């Protein structure tokens, strides 16, 4: 069932269509789940290796791959002791299916090995929904079409300058 904003009911058809398109794009938005944990001082390298092992052994049995998983560690603006595993899913249902598919015994055994390195109470899942930028898909398609037409129309051996060869400046001073 599709809902309409008040502007749709007052005759602003173009806005109504835009809202409808945006909702259909948002329905296809992806979910990014981050497993964040802080490790004790001096344990970062070993904990990172264990998290990589978890992805390769336990996580892979639940569907994790190099294509949908990313590991990162704190650098700027976050504690250096922070480790994060970010996994991309198509929907919340896929994320919930992943959690259900994690093998209990394998995860428990791994958890016992890493527990002394993790700061108590720090592990947390953060789940984000990606929000598409309006026009991002059409802008990417237009850029690809422009690049393809420029490459097709260029003479052999010539170089395309991209957005034109004008060297004038359009900046103004206040």
N, C-alpha and C positions, 0 to 999 in steps of 0.2 A: 504494500500500500504506500503510495507516494503522498507526502504532505506538502502543502504549498504555503509559502509565506503570505502575509497580508498583502504585499505588493502584487502578488499574482492575482489576488482576488480583485484588486482595483484596476486591473488592465495593464500593468507593466509587464507585458509578455516577454520582452527581451531579458529582463532581470530574472523572471521565473525560469526561463530556459537555462540561463547561466547557473542558477542555483541547482537546478535539476542535474546539469552536467557535472557540477562540482560534487554533488552527493554521489553520483555514479563513480567518479574518480576516487572519492574517499572510501567507497565500499571496497575498492581494490587496493587500498593502502596497505603497506606491510607493517609488521610488528617486529620490534627489536627488543629482545629481552637481555638484560645485562645482569650477570651474576657478579656482584662486587664483594670483595673481601679484603681486609687489611691484614698484613703479615707482620710478625714480630721482627724487631731489628736483627739484622744479620741472617735472616731466613729467606730473603726475597728470591735469590737464585734457585734454591732448592724447592721453594714453593711454586715458582714458575714452572720448573721442570715437572713437578707433580701435577700441576694444572694441565700442562701439555699432555702428560700421560693420561689424565682423566678424559680429555677430549678424544684421544686416539683409541682408548680402550672402552671405557664405560659410556662416554657420550656417543661414540660411533655406533654402538649397539642401539641407541635411541634415535639415530638419524643425523648426528652431527657430521659435517664434512668440512673440508678446507674452504669450500665455496660459501657455506652459510655461517661460518664461525670465525670470530676474530678475538685474539687475546691482546690485551694491552696492559701497561703498567703506568702508575702515576709518574708525572714528569713536572708539569707546571700547573699551578692552580688546584691541584689535588695532592694528597699525601703521597710521597714517593713509595710508601709501603702498600699502596692500593694496587690490587690486581683485579682486572675485569675480563670476563668472558662475555662477548656479545654475540648473540645468535639471532639470525633473521628468519622470520616465518611469514607466511602469506596471511595468516589470521590468528586470532586468539585460540581458536579451536586447534590449530596446528601446534601452538605452544603448549596447550594443555595435553595434547596427545604425546608430545615429546616428554613432558614431565611424567606421564603415566608409563612411558616406555623405558625410562631409566631403570636399569636392572638393580634391584634393591641390594643384593648381596655384594655385587661389584662396587657399588657406591659406598656401602657401609665399610668395606675393607679399605677403600681408598681414604675415606673420611678419617678412619682411625690412624692412618699414616700421616695425614697432614694436620690433624687437630692441634698438636703442640706448637705449630708454626703460625696459626691463625689467631688474631686478636679476638677474644671472647665477645660475642654479640655483634661482630662486624659483618658476617655474611648476610647479604640481602639481595633479593631479586628486584630489579627495577624494570618495568615493562613500559615501552614507549610505542606509540602509534605514529608512523611517519605521515606527515601532512604534505600533500603535493603542492607545488607552487603553481598558481594559475598561469596557464600558457606554457608551462615548462615542456610538455610533450610537443605542442605545436611549434615552439621555438626550436627545439632540437631537430624536428623534422624539417623545418624551413632552413636551418643551417646546413643540414645534410644535403638538401636539394640544391642549395646555392653552391655548396662545395662541388657537388657532382656536375652541375651545369658549367661551372667555371673550369673544371678539369676537362670536360668534354669539349669545350669551345676553345681551349688553349692550343696554340700551334705547337707542334713537336719541338722540344728544346727550349720553349719559352717558359718563363716563370710567372706565376700568378702572384700579385701583390696583396690579394685578399680584399680588403675593404676599399680599395681605390688607391690612386697614387698621388692624391692631393697632399701637399705639404703645408697648407695654410693652417693657421691656428685659429680656433674659434673661441678661445678663452678671452674673457674681458676682465679688466681690473675694476675694483670698486672704489 
